[in-house]
């Protein structure tokens, strides 16, 4: 069953690291991803840029609204994700606890919703 590990990181946290610290953190995450791939669990992963350049799009009443980041009301941002193929929710939680980012972020574990095939 597919599970998404969302890396929920405090906004601005990346700016508190030196370049060397940032590279070390990134290398740890790459090694974690490589280990998941070697175990046959990794379906995909990515690190996301800061939300400073992000845009939120809403359509209400047929009108489009675009809000450009950073988003002052947000205390956290999605810093990246791992998409896994796990046998159980418990396995996904165990893997989230192994993630290096769990030491400086929150890891949100979510199962993917089922896809509905067209009935026609």
Beta strands, then each sheet from edge to edge (+ up, - down):
strand 1: 2-10
strand 2: 42-47
strand 3: 55-60
strand 4: 63-68
strand 5: 76-85
strand 6: 106-111
sheet 1: 2+ 5- 1+ 6-
sheet 2: 3+ 4-
end
